[in-house]
């Protein structure tokens, strides 16, 4: 699986669909797989931010108003993946990335 500009929207929509339809475990596995293979292994923090930030933004209000019920670990994972790592100090990056990997 390779995230390209053509399938970027597809993968985001798939994750949203899974989360909104009580398939959290499958969605979390897909999120971790994409994060590790496509972004973390390549140290592509800009790509990771560009992929996960819009996803997190779209889910934010549903999660806040409890229209979608997610486990705390899943919420935290999505939040961490959507952070602007390029603007952080290296020590802070390492600490957060350690939690994800």
C-alpha positions, 0 to 999 in steps of 0.5 A, spaced: 500 500 500 502 506 498 499 513 499 498 517 493 495 523 491 489 519 488 488 514 493 489 519 499 482 521 500 480 514 499 484 512 505 481 518 509 474 516 507 475 509 509 478 510 516 472 515 517 467 510 515 470 505 520 470 509 526 463 512 524 460 505 524 463 502 530 469 498 527 474 502 531 479 496 532 479 495 524 480 503 523 486 503 529 489 498 525 489 501 518 491 508 522 497 505 525 499 501 518 499 507 514 502 511 519 508 506 520 509 504 513 507 511 509 510 516 514 514 514 520 519 509 517 520 514 512 520 520 517 515 524 512 512 528 518 510 533 513 506 527 509 503 525 516 501 531 518 497 533 511 494 526 512 492 525 519 490 533 521 484 533 516 482 526 518 482 529 526 479 535 524 473 532 521 472 527 527 473 532 532 466 535 533 463 528 533 468 526 538 467 532 542 459 531 542 460 524 543 456 522 536 462 517 535 465 513 541 472 512 541 477 509 546 481 514 549 487 510 546 484 511 539 483 519 540 490 520 543 493 516 537 489 520 532 491 527 536 498 525 536 499 523 528 496 530 527 501 534 530 505 538 526 512 535 528 516 539 523 515 545 528 517 541 534 523 540 538 527 534 537 526 532 544 519 533 544 518 529 537 522 523 540 517 523 546 511 523 542 514 518 536 516 513 542 509 513 544 506 511 537 511 506 535 
